[in-house]
Amino acid sequence: MDALLLLLAALALGGFVFLPWMRRRRAVQHTRQGLVVAADPMAGYGFVPLEELDVRLPGPDEELEEALAEMRRTHDWRPAAALLKSTGDDWERRWQRVQTLAGAAAFELAAQEASEEQRRGAAPGYGDGGRTGGIWLRTWRSEAPKDPGGAQTHAQFLVLQALRDPGSQDFRMILEEARTVCREAALLAPGSPLPYIIELAVARGLGDRAADYEELWTKVAQRAPQHMGAHLAALPYWSQKWHGSRPEAEAFAERAAAGAPARTLLPALPLFAVYEHLPEANMVRSLYRSAVVERAIEGAHFALREAPADHPMAPHVRHLLVWFLVRAERYDEAMEQLRLVDGHVGAVPWSYGPSPAAEYAAYRALAIAGWEQRGGNAAGFPPAGAE
């Protein structure tokens, strides 16, 4: 798969939703040969071949994919603006679309920098263009400065640019600029939670005090109290690797899950808190069958059963479930999730690795192998993607 496409996925989806400073890869400790003999995913299961897996998105979004294709062809910002306008106040879907559009601008800039570096033999830098993005995003902001969609996309783009290199001398400057654009976007659309959700990553990167972060979170919660993406964006601040601890992160997740109304995905949030605090390398199977992990898995299952089937954040939950279910050797359940989510892999945990598609395919192969060892076969498996 094209390396630049992988870079887009890393930029757009690496931070939950996110962009952690340090990418982690909890590798499956087995040989490449072992993966090859484990299973052929095309042998009757209908799974998408490795080279065709889409690393940009966690699940299908035809309207977004059409807009991206049109923008790539014309370098025009209007398909993006029209897409966000039509999304309206579907805040979960809008959040995901803004992230992906910002990632597309970051991808375009990275490609431009790589080309210039090759020509000049110089190290890439941000420069003025590095804080404005691709041609279409620069034009969008210039020609429609009052468009809230453009401001939201620009703010998210700046977050991506800053977190590409947290050690850069420009890091804080770019995040401060992102905060300014977030506040501009908030004025353009007062009822929207998106500027405040984007600012959660800014506040995390700048190390805001807990009291200030709580105040920012209150603004998010007032506008979209059940927003799963917002909770996932807020969770890292309270984690041990940022400004909190495991108990604080788990408490945040458990409060959200316990107070969640019907038909939301918030009961799945504890699974993400558990994942964020697992040891870097742990192959002890009992860990994934512990009461804490099993309870988090069941919470995710419950959330998926109760929430609408087309919930924009459901693929994120399904992808993480696959990871845990394979580790717990619950292969039949993992296969069910794979059937529903296969084809798109732009989600945690795959986006933490250097090759999201390969990481996902490795777990898929293990799930198939475990399924077949317990008597399953392709003939008795529903087609991938079938409801």
C-alpha positions, 0 to 999 in steps of 0.5 A: 500500500502506498506509504503516503496513504499510510501517513494519512491514516497515521495523521488522521487517526493516530490520536484517539480520536485522537493523536498520542505523542508516542505510538505504541505497538503491542505486537503479536509475538509470532513469526511471519510464517506462522501468520501465512499458514494460519489462514487465507482470509480469501478462502471463502470468507469474503474478507478484503485482501490486505492490499485493499484495506482502507486505512483512512476510515474505521468504517464506510462513509460513501459521502465522505469518500466521494468528497475526498475523491472530488477534492483530490481531482479538482483541488477544490474545497467546496465538496468538503464544505458541502459535505459538512453542511449536509452533515449538520448537527450529527455531531459524531459523524461531523467529528469523524469527517472533520478529522478525515478532512484535516488528515487529507490536508496533512497528507497533501502537505506531507507529500509536498514536503517530501517532494521538496525535500527530494528536490532540495536535499533539505529537511522538511519544515513547517514554514507558513504553508505548514500551518495552513495545509493543502491548497484546498484548505488554504483557499477554503479559509481565504474564500470562506473565512466565516464557514465554521466547517473550514475553521473546524477543519483548520483547527484539527489540521493544526493539532495534527501538525503539532503532534507530528513532532512533539519535540519540535520547537514549533510545537507549542506555537502551533498548538496555541495557534490551534487554540485560537482557531478553535475559539474562532470556530466556536464563535462561528457556530456557538452550539457546536461541540466540535471546536471544544472537542478539538481543543481537548487535544490542544489542552492535553498537549499544552498541559493545561491544569486539571481545573482548566481541563474540567472547565473545557470538558464542561463546555463539551458536555453541555453541547453533546453529553453522550458524544462518544468521540468526545469521551475518547478524545478526553480520556487520554488526558486522565491517563497515566501517560499524560496528566493523570493515572490509571485510577483517574482514567478508569473513573472517568470511563466508569462514570460515563458508562454508568450514567449513559442513557439508552442507545449510546456507546458510552458503556464501551468506554471502559474497554478503551481505558483498559487498553490504554493501561495495559503493559507494553508487552504482555502475552499472559493469556489470563490477563485477557480473561481477568474480571476487569477485561471481561467486564469491559468486553461485555460492556462493549458488547452491550453498547453495540447491541443497544446503540443504532447499528449505523452509529458512526463510532460503532466501528471504533468499538468493534475494532478494539473488540477484535483485538481483545477477543483474539487475545482472549481466544474468544474467536467466534466472537472475534469473527462476528466483529470482523464480519461487520467491520472488515474492509476499513482499518483506520482505528485504534488499535491498528493505527498505533502500529507502523502498518495498520493494515498489516496489524489488522490482517495479522489479528484477522488471520489469528481469529480465522485460525482459532475459529477453524481449530474449534470446528468453524469453516468458511461454508458456515460463516455468513458473508463479511459485511452482512448484517 
